[in-house]
């Protein structure tokens, strides 16, 4: 059974379950057979249908029997599982109080009558909530139904002929849609917050870099229940993307060694050579050397920045620092005289297309230079992922040109290659480290020395073109993502281990399809970063129209995608102390400026 049929049946099962105890003004009486099925099971329904002379399809068709759907020889037609399940539970009589009308179902040649909701009946359910004609609810409805049945999305890629049903009307007429489904959608839609869609910021200079430097010699005594990431101070001066030029946060509370993390920018890379930044950094190290109340130490830092150039790095001190003290360092801690031992991560804003495109003429510009070990596991899988992605993209192009030529010629480009590389590399890492795609563990990030601070879902919603989204969706539905799952296994197998993992295709298919449907309905947009959940709202004209679940090793650590010219930029974090980007980042941050530039050049 195809996964989209399974999703529709699951949705129908959920609605049947909730319909057994209807309450409220939107509750709808059940037709006799649905009521019988809910109380006595499918077997009783089948018995009643047999007694009434119902003829079950035989030989080359699938047929409902008892509580399951059996498949006869040659009955592999993709629509018949859901169709025959419908026959098991729906009656063959005049219109019933479910808000459906009956039409004759001619596919398969059975001539059985099935229930389809009409537009007036659909609007009648929406009217008490003021949602008739609401474009954002329509988008929410199309996203929910499109995720359950993406084939309808694909069927509507060709321009609709005059007088034919729109995609929205086809979703309403889908025989698996029930009044209970619509009530659930109304409730779900009303829980989403009013908010308009936003787009990636267009910057004059997107080639930025940020530093996150832990200061281990600054051992703090903090109040109970202090968490990592609590603000201690930030500059009023901001960068072009919006964040402060410099900020200080708590770090190390999770391991019982509270300290300070110094965060720069992201700044234009050349600023790390600035004498003002270098002098301000030295002033911070000096101010945080003695023990004392943290508020007073940071006040001393500000007082040392007494020229216009230095005042850019002054901070507004958070009041919580009055309840924190810097205690004297122990012998095992790094002292200001040896800050090269500080834990550092470098964040580089780089064109997304670098992922899937090798820099053959200028090897120093290639994305692989983000990896500290040029023969390690990560880079081995990344190279394999890039090769596999090129092959998958060729399959996607061929599939569109062969099976969807009536929808017009579409083209895919380097952003799709990069998305496929991104997915395959991440899946290889998930397989290798046995990570859970459905749950986020803060320790997962430690497996990724090179972390893309954007999820595949961010890329689908913000970066790839509409053409690429259509081509990928059509191919995923047609193949059930099986070739993509095989490519992920091949990516992992490049490590030559003895593990025999199962295909990740059942995971890849829904998490890409759900995002692709949201993108094609709601349009290109920037997804917000929610630090408490792994989900983001897809936005309509004035409010949320759906949710997108991120598959990412640390969803709360995603950063906004930006644009310069025609290029989309994502942030890539190098997390290894062994990489040259992170060596001596506190004592001499200008040393890595040249390499940062190479990683940003196209």
MARRO-47539 format. One line per 4 residues: number of its first residue (from 1); their letters; for each residue x, y, z of C-alpha. Coordinates in steps of 0.001 Angstrom, whole numbers. Layout:
<rs>
NUM) a) X:Y:Z; ...
</rs>
This chain:
<rs>
1) xxxx) 0:0:0; 1373:3414:-898; 2294:5649:1993; -139:8357:906
5) xxxx) -2995:5822:1015; -1807:4785:4455; -1832:8381:5612; -5362:8886:4350
9) xxxx) -6567:5704:6032; -4911:6727:9294; -6681:10059:9094; -9963:8308:8465
13) xxxx) -9297:5939:11390; -8661:8895:13696; -11846:10613:12618; -13868:7412:13153
17) xxxx) -12384:7029:16619; -13225:10582:17628; -16693:10310:16098; -17874:7584:18476
21) xxxx) -18684:10135:21186; -19715:13278:19307; -20161:16440:21336; -20830:20098:20605
25) xxxx) -22678:21841:17831; -20266:20563:15171; -20871:16911:16018; -22470:15030:13148
29) xxxx) -24692:11913:13398; -23115:8788:11996; -24721:6859:9145; -25921:3382:10104
33) xxxx) -22957:1444:8725; -20366:3784:10232; -22181:3535:13566; -22245:-260:13295
37) xxxx) -18587:-332:12332; -17652:1855:15308; -19514:-369:17800; -19247:-3874:16363
41) xxxx) -16280:-3740:14027; -15759:-4250:10318; -16785:-7908:10466; -20359:-6904:11309
45) xxxx) -20386:-4415:8456; -19184:-7047:6006; -21829:-9480:7218; -24575:-6884:6715
49) xxxx) -23310:-6017:3230; -23211:-9711:2281; -26778:-10164:3489; -27862:-7210:1339
53) xxxx) -26344:-8782:-1773; -23200:-6616:-1970; -20815:-8013:-4621; -17130:-7927:-3614
57) xxxx) -14492:-7370:-6346; -12534:-10492:-7247; -9526:-11714:-9203; -7458:-8707:-10333
61) xxxx) -8647:-6230:-7692; -8089:-5537:-4018; -11115:-6171:-1844; -12230:-5407:1692
65) xxxx) -12861:-8424:3874; -13539:-8301:7566; -11202:-5787:9190; -8532:-5713:6503
69) xxxx) -7961:-5174:2814; -6742:-8150:821; -4892:-7867:-2476; -5744:-10186:-5306
73) xxxx) -3318:-11073:-8100; -2527:-8029:-10205; -4319:-5669:-7795; -1466:-3274:-7340
77) xxxx) -3309:-194:-8621; -2318:2622:-6264; -5843:3929:-5563; -7584:662:-4710
81) xxxx) -6469:92:-1068; -8127:3267:194; -11038:2722:-2220; -11850:-765:-977
85) xxxx) -11407:289:2660; -14072:2907:1938; -16420:166:640; -16074:-1726:3912
89) xxxx) -17406:1113:6046; -19616:3288:3804; -23192:2540:2808; -24810:2382:-628
93) xxxx) -27952:4451:-200; -29315:7990:-416; -27521:10990:1123; -26935:10708:4851
97) xxxx) -26533:13221:7685; -22719:13123:7465; -22542:16195:5272; -21749:14165:2133
101) xxxx) -23517:13545:-1133; -23278:10310:-3071; -21692:10061:-6497; -20899:7005:-8559
105) xxxx) -17277:5894:-8271; -16271:4648:-11710; -12589:3955:-11161; -11931:248:-10976
109) xxxx) -15170:-478:-12850; -17186:-1354:-9705; -19888:1301:-10031; -20156:1496:-6213
113) xxxx) -21547:4742:-4766; -19177:6584:-2433; -19627:9649:-286; -18183:12975:-1402
117) xxxx) -18595:16276:389; -19957:19165:-1672; -18704:22749:-1419; -21984:24020:134
121) xxxx) -21741:21310:2796; -18098:22176:3419; -18950:25882:3769; -21793:25023:6142
125) xxxx) -19257:23494:8545; -17034:26575:8308; -19756:29225:8598; -20200:29193:12421
129) xxxx) -16492:29954:12760; -16388:32742:10190; -13978:30803:7966; -15918:30660:4690
133) xxxx) -13649:32137:2036; -10776:32645:4511; -7649:32264:2320; -5442:31303:5253
137) xxxx) -7817:28540:6362; -7956:27349:2766; -4153:27158:2760; -4188:25300:6095
141) xxxx) -6773:22843:4720; -4783:22272:1522; -1583:21666:3476; -3244:19117:5756
145) xxxx) -4937:17287:2893; -1907:17594:622; 329:16017:3238; -2162:13155:3558
149) xxxx) -2634:12805:-207; 217:14508:-2107; -924:12876:-5364; -3674:15495:-5647
153) xxxx) -977:18165:-5404; 898:16523:-8270; -2241:16070:-10362; -2679:19836:-10253
157) xxxx) 771:20794:-11507; -559:21219:-15071; -2581:24449:-15419; -6256:23763:-14686
161) xxxx) -8494:23811:-17727; -11433:26253:-17634; -14433:24751:-15891; -12490:21996:-14112
165) xxxx) -12164:21595:-10359; -9457:23544:-8564; -7025:21791:-6250; -9010:23043:-3270
169) xxxx) -12272:21672:-4693; -10619:18308:-5366; -9454:18105:-1751; -13003:18850:-570
173) xxxx) -14396:16144:-2895; -11873:13541:-1705; -14076:10640:-480; -11858:10124:2561
177) xxxx) -12724:13616:3896; -15275:13566:6715; -17082:16212:8710; -15035:15151:11708
181) xxxx) -11841:15870:9726; -13059:19364:8934; -13881:20008:12597; -10364:18888:13543
185) xxxx) -8880:21240:10944; -10933:24152:12250; -9709:23504:15790; -6098:23098:14660
189) xxxx) -6191:26257:12567; -7594:28329:15424; -4676:27280:17642; -2103:28812:15283
193) xxxx) -969:32360:16042; -1625:35426:13871; 1591:36269:12072; 2514:37234:8531
197) xxxx) 5171:35430:6507; 8697:36802:6366; 11479:36321:3832; 15231:35823:4231
201) xxxx) 16926:39176:4801; 18658:40649:1773; 22082:41892:2931; 24614:44139:1313
205) xxxx) 27268:41759:2625; 26192:38246:3573; 29792:37009:3895; 29828:37192:7681
209) xxxx) 31452:35191:10429; 30675:34727:14112; 32806:33480:16967; 31604:31678:20086
213) xxxx) 34443:31580:22608; 34098:29967:26022; 36210:31611:28756; 37092:28702:31059
217) xxxx) 39221:30757:33455; 36096:32809:34352; 34658:30380:36897; 31331:31740:38144
221) xxxx) 29260:31247:41251; 25653:31572:40077; 22165:31270:41623; 20483:27850:41554
225) xxxx) 18626:26869:38377; 20777:29125:36180; 20823:27689:32655; 23121:27901:29670
229) xxxx) 22446:30819:27356; 21185:33306:29947; 22139:36860:28905; 24827:38656:30878
233) xxxx) 25306:41640:28606; 25153:42773:24976; 26243:45746:22917; 23695:48264:21746
237) xxxx) 25574:48355:18443; 24197:45706:16088; 25297:43936:12934; 23542:44213:9556
241) xxxx) 21527:40970:10140; 20377:42293:13524; 22303:40542:16366; 24529:42613:18683
245) xxxx) 28167:43127:17779; 29165:41402:21018; 27263:39609:23759; 28020:37508:26822
249) xxxx) 26002:34496:27996; 26232:31826:30683; 27824:28527:29648; 28866:25304:31387
253) xxxx) 25973:25207:33853; 24931:21778:32541; 28268:20292:33593; 28491:22094:36945
257) xxxx) 31202:24583:35857; 29418:27867:35119; 31439:30250:32994; 31006:32908:30286
261) xxxx) 30681:32499:26540; 31795:35460:24439; 29870:35744:21166; 30899:38028:18317
265) xxxx) 28495:39051:15593; 28223:37674:12988; 30578:40374:11723; 32149:41109:8347
269) xxxx) 35234:38895:8387; 37611:41839:7960; 36441:43308:11279; 38350:40564:13090
273) xxxx) 41511:42377:11942; 40287:45654:13388; 42581:47242:16045; 39444:48320:17934
277) xxxx) 38127:44739:18199; 41545:43465:19258; 41854:46195:21922; 38321:45556:23218
281) xxxx) 39049:41845:23490; 42200:42568:25523; 40197:44891:27805; 37659:42112:28475
285) xxxx) 40397:39609:29362; 41971:42119:31765; 38658:43050:33395; 37710:39407:33995
289) xxxx) 41056:38427:35540; 40413:39235:39223; 37713:37661:41391; 34680:39713:42321
293) xxxx) 31076:40581:41608; 30473:40040:37899; 28526:43291:37496; 31497:45313:38763
297) xxxx) 33976:43429:36570; 31914:44105:33462; 31520:47753:34471; 35322:47953:34589
301) xxxx) 35403:46496:31063; 33058:49210:29779; 35110:51937:31436; 38192:50776:29573
305) xxxx) 36473:51383:26212; 36861:55159:26203; 37274:56061:22521; 34559:56241:19818
309) xxxx) 36025:53219:18017; 36060:51130:21195; 32577:52122:22344; 31129:49919:19604
313) xxxx) 32045:46982:21858; 30567:48347:25096; 27759:46256:26566; 24549:46884:28457
317) xxxx) 25032:44753:31566; 22165:42471:32630; 20957:42914:36198; 21352:39209:37001
321) xxxx) 25132:39702:37054; 24716:41404:40473; 23929:37941:41871; 26950:36264:40225
325) xxxx) 30579:36237:41270; 33748:35369:39457; 35772:33078:41741; 39509:32479:41604
329) xxxx) 40683:30006:38986; 42096:26640:39945; 45314:25239:38549; 43424:23031:36090
333) xxxx) 41656:25954:34442; 42966:28027:31580; 44296:31387:32752; 44132:34625:30759
337) xxxx) 47798:34093:29928; 46839:30952:28005; 43427:31672:26449; 44237:29527:23404
341) xxxx) 42790:26652:25407; 39377:28326:25244; 36611:26237:23679; 35728:27921:20376
345) xxxx) 33270:27451:17519; 33502:29475:14330; 30309:30224:12409; 30716:31049:8735
349) xxxx) 27928:32370:6523; 28487:30578:3226; 26553:30140:-57; 24301:27094:188
353) xxxx) 25201:25999:-3342; 28758:25215:-2160; 27424:22018:-560; 26589:20286:-3808
357) xxxx) 29163:21843:-6142; 32859:20944:-5954; 35343:23814:-6407; 37585:21948:-8837
361) xxxx) 39537:24966:-10092; 40139:26420:-6605; 40310:23519:-4150; 40873:25872:-1205
365) xxxx) 37336:27215:-1767; 35649:23810:-1555; 33121:23100:1190; 35164:20069:2264
369) xxxx) 37643:22472:3900; 35153:22891:6726; 36261:19429:7906; 39331:19325:10135
373) xxxx) 40343:15781:9205; 40586:15298:5441; 40422:11505:5836; 37906:11285:8678
377) xxxx) 34434:9760:8817; 32554:13018:8329; 34326:14114:5158; 34212:10564:3751
381) xxxx) 30438:10509:4043; 30108:14068:2784; 32026:13279:-412; 29912:10181:-976
385) xxxx) 26724:12158:-309; 27712:14745:-2900; 28334:12036:-5524; 25080:10239:-4726
389) xxxx) 23163:13533:-4854; 24248:14180:-8442; 22925:10752:-9476; 19611:11275:-7650
393) xxxx) 19132:14644:-9300; 19541:13035:-12730; 16776:10564:-11801; 14507:13417:-10711
397) xxxx) 15064:15274:-13989; 14385:12151:-16054; 11242:11307:-14090; 9782:14767:-14641
401) xxxx) 10555:14845:-18350; 9151:11338:-18812; 6085:11294:-16545; 5093:14957:-16201
405) xxxx) 5832:16539:-19556; 2192:17715:-19703; 2933:20028:-16759; 5551:21862:-18767
409) xxxx) 9348:21821:-18867; 10928:22474:-15472; 14578:22735:-14530; 16518:21856:-11400
413) xxxx) 19772:23472:-10395; 22571:23566:-7862; 20261:24337:-4941; 18508:20976:-5400
417) xxxx) 21882:19219:-5656; 22891:20870:-2397; 19618:19912:-673; 20093:16264:-1684
421) xxxx) 23708:16380:-471; 22510:17938:2794; 19877:15236:3349; 22185:12337:2478
425) xxxx) 25059:13587:4636; 22763:14188:7605; 21115:10775:7160; 24540:9112:6994
429) xxxx) 25449:10794:10280; 22144:9774:11864; 22694:6168:10819; 26319:6094:11965
433) xxxx) 25582:7533:15404; 22138:5915:15831; 20412:9268:16383; 16656:9643:16745
437) xxxx) 15051:11826:14076; 11918:12360:16177; 13585:13490:19398; 16282:16047:20072
441) xxxx) 19058:15216:22481; 21417:18082:23269; 24321:15635:23083; 23579:14933:19399
445) xxxx) 25350:18127:18360; 28689:16752:19575; 28694:14198:16753; 28654:17017:14188
449) xxxx) 32007:18806:14001; 30564:20523:10918; 26997:21586:11661; 24735:23203:9112
453) xxxx) 22613:25662:11073; 19665:25122:8761; 17474:22030:8494; 16411:20418:5200
457) xxxx) 12973:21852:5971; 14419:25384:6177; 15976:24869:2759; 12727:23561:1239
461) xxxx) 10779:26535:2570; 13353:29254:1815; 15923:28287:-808; 14939:25807:-3521
465) xxxx) 12853:27056:-6438; 9193:26247:-7053; 10278:24145:-10038; 12635:22112:-7867
469) xxxx) 9954:21681:-5183; 7472:20312:-7754; 10011:17979:-9350; 11184:16614:-5994
473) xxxx) 7646:16114:-4678; 6537:14242:-7806; 9588:11995:-7684; 9273:11241:-3946
477) xxxx) 5610:10236:-4308; 6383:8091:-7349; 9349:6284:-5751; 8372:6401:-2056
481) xxxx) 11895:7825:-1549; 13347:4328:-1963; 16275:5473:-4178; 17008:8286:-1734
485) xxxx) 17036:5797:1148; 19414:3557:-819; 21688:6543:-1463; 21736:7297:2274
489) xxxx) 22754:3692:2971; 25510:4014:338; 26668:7240:2015; 26968:5468:5354
493) xxxx) 28519:2360:3728; 31442:4524:2562; 32788:4068:6116; 33228:317:5428
497) xxxx) 31678:-728:8727; 29918:-4018:9451; 26626:-2361:10402; 23569:-3378:8354
501) xxxx) 21121:-489:8797; 17581:-477:7476; 16617:2025:4804; 15747:5494:6130
505) xxxx) 13311:6012:3222; 10223:5677:5509; 11614:8607:7535; 12872:10735:4641
509) xxxx) 9659:10529:2609; 7276:12177:5116; 9671:14783:6438; 10447:16035:2937
513) xxxx) 6928:15671:1513; 5326:17538:4423; 7709:20462:3953; 7340:20447:156
517) xxxx) 3544:20569:384; 3732:23459:2857; 6134:25298:542; 3995:24842:-2586
521) xxxx) 806:25940:-809; 2084:28694:1504; 4933:29926:-685; 8604:30683:-97
525) xxxx) 9261:32040:3397; 11657:32077:6307; 10784:29724:9172; 11143:31090:12678
529) xxxx) 13489:29528:15227; 11627:28139:18240; 14018:27281:21056; 11464:25158:22898
533) xxxx) 10157:22891:20120; 11389:21366:16887; 8491:22827:14935; 7956:26071:13039
537) xxxx) 4786:27670:11741; 4336:28079:8036; 2743:31485:7626; -111:32643:5431
541) xxxx) -1248:36186:4734; -2002:37089:8341; -1634:33918:10445; -123:30471:10637
545) xxxx) -1351:27955:8064; 538:24836:9168; 3480:23436:11068; 6781:22130:9769
549) xxxx) 8776:19661:11897; 12546:20031:11638; 14882:17057:11377; 18128:18546:12655
553) xxxx) 20653:17556:15354; 19880:20757:17263; 16754:22533:15921; 17036:25401:18417
557) xxxx) 20510:26191:17043; 19252:26994:13544; 19995:30502:12266; 18148:32601:9675
561) xxxx) 18980:32164:6010; 20138:35355:4275; 20459:36540:672; 23081:38502:-1232
565) xxxx) 22294:39077:-4893; 20895:35770:-6145; 22728:33589:-3610; 21208:32148:-450
569) xxxx) 23571:31901:2529; 23393:29531:5496; 25562:29454:8607; 27972:26536:8982
573) xxxx) 29505:25968:12403; 32952:24396:12746; 32988:22914:16241; 36356:21144:16483
577) xxxx) 39248:22614:18492; 41580:20889:16028; 40423:22941:13056; 42606:25919:12157
581) xxxx) 39533:28179:12251; 39241:27610:15996; 42879:27724:17031; 43924:30894:18867
585) xxxx) 40531:32447:18117; 40692:34562:21279; 44339:35618:21117; 44478:36182:17362
589) xxxx) 41059:36009:15659; 42412:37726:12543; 44517:34667:11703; 41546:32777:10261
593) xxxx) 40157:35635:8163; 41761:34392:4934; 40425:30868:5349; 36960:32191:6186
597) xxxx) 37051:34102:2915; 37947:30949:991; 34966:29148:2523; 32675:31963:1400
601) xx) 33917:32389:-2153; 31939:30797:-4954
</rs>
